[in-house]
Amino acid sequence: MPIPIEAVPDDTLDARGLACPIPFLLTRKRLAAMPAGALLLVLADDPRAADDMAAIAETGDCQLIDARVCDGINRFTIRKLAERR
């Protein structure tokens, strides 16, 4: 299901200035604390962040809704699909 551009995330994780694997680890931790259906916006400037967010989405318990670069900052919108088992 597409998320409108103006959709407001339930939480924002500012991982700017942090190097891999810290944005990956912080994103997993934040998602684990969120309910199913919630949206998380992740801001990151690490060049490997796109690969990290894709790997998180491949776990099957969340979906990468949007990935874009704005003013040199990666912005990832992730929807949590289910509780981790």
C-alpha positions in Angstrom: 0.0 0.0 0.0 1.6 3.3 -1.0 2.2 5.9 1.6 1.4 9.5 0.6 4.4 11.9 0.6 2.7 13.9 3.3 2.3 10.9 5.6 3.6 11.8 9.1 5.9 9.2 10.7 5.2 7.9 14.1 8.8 8.4 15.1 12.0 9.8 13.7 15.5 8.4 14.2 18.3 10.9 13.5 21.4 8.9 12.7 23.3 11.6 10.9 27.0 11.6 11.8 27.0 8.0 12.7 28.9 5.4 10.8 27.9 1.8 9.9 26.8 -0.3 11.6 25.4 2.1 14.2 22.4 3.4 12.1 21.5 -0.2 11.3 21.6 -1.2 15.0 19.7 1.9 16.1 17.0 1.4 13.5 16.5 -2.3 14.4 16.2 -1.3 18.1 13.7 1.5 17.4 11.6 -0.7 15.2 11.5 -3.4 17.8 9.9 -0.9 20.2 7.2 0.2 17.8 3.8 -1.4 17.2 2.9 -3.0 13.9 1.8 -0.5 11.3 3.9 2.3 12.7 6.1 4.5 10.4 9.7 5.3 11.2 11.6 8.0 9.4 15.4 7.4 9.5 17.8 10.3 8.7 21.3 9.1 7.8 24.4 10.5 6.0 26.5 7.3 6.0 27.0 6.2 2.4 26.2 2.6 3.4 22.9 3.5 5.0 20.9 2.6 1.9 22.3 -1.0 2.0 21.6 -1.2 5.7 17.9 -0.1 5.3 17.4 -2.5 2.5 18.8 -5.3 4.7 16.4 -4.4 7.4 13.5 -4.5 5.0 14.5 -8.0 3.8 13.9 -9.4 7.3 10.2 -9.5 6.4 8.9 -7.7 9.5 9.1 -4.3 8.0 8.8 -2.6 4.6 11.0 0.2 3.1 8.3 2.6 1.9 10.4 5.4 0.6 14.1 6.2 0.2 15.3 9.5 -1.1 18.2 12.0 -0.7 17.3 15.5 0.3 20.2 18.1 0.7 22.7 15.3 1.0 20.8 13.4 3.8 19.3 10.0 3.2 15.7 9.8 4.3 14.2 6.4 4.7 10.5 5.7 5.6 10.0 2.3 7.1 6.7 0.6 8.1 6.8 -2.1 10.7 4.6 -4.9 9.5 4.6 -7.3 12.4 6.0 -8.0 15.8 9.3 -9.9 15.8 9.1 -13.5 16.9 
